[in-house]
Amino acid sequence: MNNILTRSGKISVVFACVLLLVVSASAQISLRKALDFDGDNKADYSVFRESNNVWYINRSSGGFTFQQFGASNTDYQTPGDFDGDNRGDIAVWRDTDGVWYRLNSSNNTFSAVQFGIMGDEPVARDYDGDGRTDQAVVRRSNGAMTWYILRSTNGALQAAQFGLATDYVVPGDYDGDLKFDYAVQRSGVNPTDPGIFYILQSQTGALASIAWGFSSDLVVPGDYDGDGKTDVAVVREGSGGSPLSWFIRLSTNGSLKSAIFGTTQTDLSAQNDYDGDGITDIAVWRDTNGVFYVLRSTDNGLTSAQWGAANDFPIANYDTH
């Protein structure tokens, strides 16, 4: 089981200056660390192969990692920096027993923590702002969505009801306070009805609602303007073979950034910071040839890198809903 969630068309970061720089890059750094397995501040191309349960990682600093870990029929890939060493850890959450299994990159030790039950959805992110990914799940029951978070700061349980059972989870650091916010996308009745984003800002406790994209769009969170805040962003699919359309609401000023990039049916979204400039790059992985295509934020140029084979799963797609 990979973690592509489909839905009938969508079921598939002088002292003051230093502090400002740290905060301003926080959202992207947190997302990038999950896929930066070598700690060089660039996301690495990585795929999971269901036929042999192997993670194939092409380290941007040089060299490769091939690691058998997890089981394709029961596990969701949940990469993150769980041990706080600024490198991504290979990790999965198993639906059948609710256990988080991971390899700590800091010392190559194995960890297993039971948190969650069958039917939950893993949403591991840094919700307490301590620089480590927290184990977290959402549970849908009685028409509501409840978030359960095991805080890495002190091991305490944090639980909050936010969203409807039919919503899609879209956690991100939308207010730029170094903590991920509870957030959902709510669909309308029809595929072309507006999708409404509801965000509970951890900094103030205020609720924000933003209409963005269609209900059938896929959500592709990232910091596409480099201001340290997650931007509301979606990808729109078309008919088979038609281009993918990216619509990004820049948090700096609310303006639209759009791009035609990728192909419907053959490509999976794989956005992250591959060039190390602190800004999310628009990117896809193509199943037909195993190539990552990256629209570099540094110069708007194209990078293509062959990594993976047909029917692999690009790990970067874990953050698409």
C-alpha positions as CSV (number, residue, x, y, z in Angstrom):
1,M,0.0,0.0,0.0
2,N,1.6,3.3,-1.0
3,N,0.2,6.6,0.4
4,I,-1.3,8.0,-2.8
5,L,-4.8,9.1,-1.6
6,T,-7.2,9.0,-4.5
7,R,-10.7,10.4,-4.7
8,S,-12.7,9.3,-7.7
9,G,-10.4,11.3,-9.8
10,K,-8.5,12.5,-6.7
11,I,-8.4,9.3,-4.6
12,S,-5.0,9.1,-6.0
13,V,12.9,28.1,6.8
14,V,24.2,40.9,13.8
15,F,21.6,38.3,15.9
16,A,18.3,39.8,14.8
17,C,19.2,39.2,11.1
18,V,20.2,35.6,11.8
19,L,17.0,34.9,13.6
20,L,15.0,36.4,10.8
21,L,16.7,34.1,8.3
22,V,16.0,31.0,10.4
23,V,12.3,31.8,10.6
24,S,11.9,32.8,7.0
25,A,13.1,29.5,5.8
26,S,11.4,27.3,8.3
27,A,8.5,25.9,6.3
28,Q,10.6,24.8,3.4
29,I,13.4,23.4,5.7
30,S,11.0,21.3,7.6
31,L,9.5,19.8,4.4
32,R,13.0,19.4,2.8
33,K,14.5,17.6,5.7
34,A,12.1,14.7,5.3
35,L,13.7,13.9,1.9
36,D,17.2,15.2,2.6
37,F,18.8,11.9,3.6
38,D,22.4,13.1,3.4
39,G,22.0,16.4,5.2
40,D,23.3,18.7,2.4
41,N,20.2,20.9,2.4
42,K,18.9,19.5,-0.8
43,A,16.0,17.0,-1.3
44,D,17.2,13.7,-2.7
45,Y,15.6,11.8,-5.5
46,S,14.1,8.8,-3.9
47,V,11.6,6.0,-4.8
48,F,10.0,3.0,-3.1
49,R,9.7,-0.2,-5.1
50,E,6.7,-2.3,-4.2
51,S,7.9,-5.5,-5.7
52,N,10.9,-5.8,-3.3
53,N,10.1,-3.2,-0.6
54,V,13.3,-1.3,-1.3
55,W,13.9,2.4,-0.8
56,Y,16.2,3.7,-3.6
57,I,17.8,7.0,-2.7
58,N,20.1,9.0,-5.0
59,R,22.0,11.3,-2.6
60,S,22.6,14.8,-4.0
61,S,25.9,14.9,-2.2
62,G,27.0,11.8,-4.1
63,G,26.4,8.0,-3.8
64,F,23.3,5.9,-3.4
65,T,21.3,4.2,-0.6
66,F,19.4,1.0,-1.2
67,Q,17.4,0.0,1.9
68,Q,14.8,-2.7,2.2
69,F,12.3,-1.4,4.6
70,G,8.5,-1.8,5.1
71,A,5.9,-3.8,3.4
72,S,4.1,-2.5,0.3
73,N,0.7,-4.1,1.1
74,T,0.4,-2.7,4.6
75,D,2.6,0.4,5.0
76,Y,2.5,4.1,4.2
77,Q,5.8,5.8,3.5
78,T,6.3,8.5,6.2
79,P,9.7,10.1,5.8
80,G,10.7,12.8,8.3
81,D,13.4,13.9,10.7
82,F,12.3,12.1,13.7
83,D,15.6,12.1,15.5
84,G,16.5,15.7,15.0
85,D,19.8,15.4,13.1
86,N,18.7,17.4,10.1
87,R,18.5,14.4,7.9
88,G,15.5,12.4,6.7
89,D,14.8,9.1,8.3
90,I,13.4,6.1,6.4
91,A,10.1,5.5,8.0
92,V,6.7,3.8,7.5
93,W,3.4,3.6,9.3
94,R,1.7,0.2,9.3
95,D,-2.1,0.2,8.9
96,T,-2.6,-3.3,10.3
97,D,-1.0,-2.7,13.7
98,G,-0.7,1.1,14.0
99,V,3.0,0.9,14.5
100,W,5.6,3.4,13.3
101,Y,8.8,1.7,12.1
102,R,11.9,3.8,11.2
103,L,15.7,3.8,10.8
104,N,17.2,6.7,12.7
105,S,19.8,8.4,10.4
106,S,21.7,9.7,13.4
107,N,22.9,6.2,14.6
108,N,21.3,3.7,12.2
109,T,19.2,2.2,14.9
110,F,15.8,0.7,14.4
111,S,12.7,2.2,16.2
112,A,9.1,0.9,16.5
113,V,6.4,2.9,18.2
114,Q,2.7,1.9,18.4
115,F,0.6,5.0,17.7
116,G,-2.7,4.9,15.9
117,I,-5.1,2.2,14.8
118,M,-6.2,0.5,11.6
119,G,-8.0,3.0,9.4
120,D,-6.1,6.1,10.6
121,E,-4.2,8.2,8.2
122,P,-0.5,9.2,9.1
123,V,0.2,12.9,9.1
124,A,3.7,13.0,10.7
125,R,5.0,16.6,10.7
126,D,6.7,19.0,13.3
127,Y,3.7,20.3,15.2
128,D,5.6,21.5,18.3
129,G,8.4,23.3,16.6
130,D,11.3,21.5,18.1
131,G,12.9,20.6,14.8
132,R,11.8,16.9,15.0
133,T,9.0,15.2,13.1
134,D,6.1,14.2,15.4
135,Q,4.3,10.9,14.9
136,A,0.7,11.8,14.2
137,V,-2.5,10.4,12.7
138,V,-6.0,11.6,11.9
139,R,-9.0,9.5,12.7
140,R,-12.3,9.8,10.9
141,S,-15.4,8.8,12.9
142,N,-18.9,10.0,13.5
143,G,-18.6,12.6,10.7
144,A,-15.6,14.3,12.3
145,M,-11.8,14.3,11.9
146,T,-9.7,14.1,15.1
147,W,-5.9,14.7,15.1
148,Y,-3.7,12.7,17.4
149,I,-0.1,13.9,17.9
150,L,2.7,12.3,19.9
151,R,4.8,15.3,20.7
152,S,8.5,14.7,20.4
153,T,9.4,17.4,22.9
154,N,8.0,15.4,25.9
155,G,6.1,12.4,24.6
156,A,2.8,13.9,25.5
157,L,-0.4,13.2,23.6
158,Q,-2.1,16.1,21.8
159,A,-5.6,15.5,20.5
160,A,-7.9,18.0,18.7
161,Q,-11.0,17.7,16.6
162,F,-10.6,19.7,13.4
163,G,-12.3,19.0,10.1
164,L,-15.0,16.7,8.8
165,A,-14.5,13.1,8.1
166,T,-14.9,13.8,4.4
167,D,-12.1,16.4,4.3
168,Y,-8.6,15.9,3.0
169,V,-5.7,16.6,5.3
170,V,-3.3,19.4,4.2
171,P,-1.0,20.1,7.2
172,G,1.6,22.9,6.7
173,D,3.3,25.8,8.5
174,Y,0.9,28.4,7.0
175,D,1.7,31.1,9.6
176,G,5.4,30.7,9.6
177,D,5.9,30.1,13.4
178,L,8.0,26.9,13.0
179,K,5.0,24.7,13.9
180,F,2.7,22.8,11.5
181,D,-0.9,23.8,11.6
182,Y,-4.0,21.6,11.4
183,A,-5.4,22.2,8.0
184,V,-7.9,20.5,5.6
185,Q,-9.3,20.9,2.1
186,R,-13.1,20.6,1.9
187,S,-14.6,19.6,-1.4
188,G,-17.9,20.8,-2.9
189,V,-20.6,18.7,-4.4
190,N,-19.3,18.9,-7.9
191,P,-15.7,18.4,-9.1
192,T,-15.5,22.0,-10.3
193,D,-16.9,23.5,-7.1
194,P,-14.3,25.5,-5.2
195,G,-12.1,23.7,-2.8
196,I,-12.1,25.4,0.6
197,F,-9.0,25.3,2.8
198,Y,-9.6,25.6,6.5
199,I,-6.4,26.3,8.5
200,L,-6.2,26.5,12.3
201,Q,-3.1,28.8,12.8
202,S,-0.9,27.5,15.7
203,Q,0.5,31.0,16.3
204,T,-2.8,32.7,17.2
205,G,-5.4,30.0,17.2
206,A,-7.3,31.9,14.5
207,L,-9.2,30.0,11.8
208,A,-8.5,30.9,8.2
209,S,-10.6,29.8,5.3
210,I,-9.3,30.2,1.7
211,A,-11.2,29.2,-1.5
212,W,-8.6,27.9,-3.9
213,G,-8.8,25.6,-6.9
214,F,-11.4,23.0,-7.7
215,S,-12.7,20.3,-5.4
216,S,-11.1,17.7,-7.7
217,D,-7.6,19.3,-7.6
218,L,-4.7,17.6,-5.8
219,V,-3.1,19.6,-3.0
220,V,0.7,20.0,-3.3
221,P,1.9,22.0,-0.2
222,G,5.2,23.8,-0.3
223,D,6.9,27.2,0.2
224,Y,7.0,28.3,-3.3
225,D,8.0,32.0,-2.6
226,G,10.6,31.3,0.2
227,D,8.9,33.4,2.9
228,G,8.9,30.6,5.5
229,K,5.1,29.9,5.1
230,T,3.4,27.0,3.4
231,D,1.5,28.2,0.4
232,V,-1.9,26.9,-0.6
233,A,-1.3,25.1,-3.8
234,V,-3.0,22.6,-6.1
235,V,-2.4,20.6,-9.2
236,R,-5.2,20.1,-11.8
237,E,-5.3,17.0,-13.9
238,G,-6.9,16.8,-17.3
239,S,-7.7,14.0,-19.6
240,G,-5.1,11.3,-20.3
241,G,-1.9,12.8,-21.8
242,S,-2.9,16.4,-21.2
243,P,-0.7,18.8,-19.2
244,L,-0.8,19.2,-15.4
245,S,-1.7,22.7,-14.3
246,W,-0.2,24.1,-11.1
247,F,-2.0,26.9,-9.2
248,I,-0.2,28.4,-6.2
249,R,-1.4,31.1,-3.9
250,L,1.8,32.9,-2.7
251,S,1.6,33.7,1.0
252,T,3.7,36.8,0.6
253,N,0.9,38.8,-1.1
254,G,-1.9,36.3,-2.1
255,S,-1.0,36.5,-5.8
256,L,-1.3,33.6,-8.2
257,K,1.7,31.7,-9.5
258,S,0.8,29.2,-12.2
259,A,2.7,26.7,-14.3
260,I,1.9,24.1,-16.9
261,F,4.2,21.2,-15.9
262,G,3.9,17.5,-16.1
263,T,1.5,15.1,-17.8
264,T,-1.8,13.7,-16.6
265,Q,-1.8,9.9,-15.8
266,T,1.9,9.3,-16.4
267,D,3.2,11.8,-13.8
268,L,3.1,12.0,-10.0
269,S,3.8,15.3,-8.2
270,A,7.1,15.3,-6.4
271,Q,7.6,19.0,-5.3
272,N,10.4,19.8,-2.9
273,D,13.6,21.9,-2.7
274,Y,16.1,20.0,-5.0
275,D,18.4,23.0,-5.7
276,G,18.8,24.0,-2.0
277,D,17.7,27.6,-2.3
278,G,15.0,27.3,0.4
279,I,12.2,27.4,-2.1
280,T,10.0,24.6,-3.2
281,D,10.6,23.5,-6.8
282,I,7.6,22.4,-8.9
283,A,8.5,18.8,-9.8
284,V,7.0,15.5,-11.1
285,W,8.1,11.9,-11.4
286,R,7.2,10.1,-14.6
287,D,6.2,6.5,-14.3
288,T,6.7,5.5,-17.9
289,N,10.5,6.3,-17.8
290,G,11.4,6.8,-14.2
291,V,12.5,10.4,-14.6
292,F,12.2,13.2,-12.2
293,Y,11.5,16.5,-13.9
294,V,12.2,19.6,-11.8
295,L,11.4,23.2,-12.6
296,R,14.2,24.9,-10.7
297,S,13.2,27.9,-8.5
298,T,16.7,29.4,-8.8
299,D,16.5,30.1,-12.5
300,N,13.2,28.6,-13.8
301,G,15.3,26.0,-15.7
302,L,14.5,22.4,-16.2
303,T,16.4,19.5,-14.5
304,S,15.7,15.9,-15.5
305,A,17.1,13.0,-13.6
306,Q,16.4,9.3,-14.3
307,W,15.8,7.5,-11.0
308,G,13.5,4.6,-10.6
309,A,11.5,2.3,-12.8
310,A,7.8,1.8,-13.8
311,N,5.4,1.2,-10.9
312,D,7.8,2.7,-8.3
313,F,6.5,5.3,-5.9
314,P,8.3,8.7,-5.6
315,I,8.7,9.3,-1.9
316,A,8.1,13.0,-2.4
317,N,4.5,12.3,-3.3
318,Y,3.8,11.5,0.3
319,D,2.9,15.2,0.9
320,T,0.3,15.3,-2.0
321,H,-3.4,14.7,-1.1
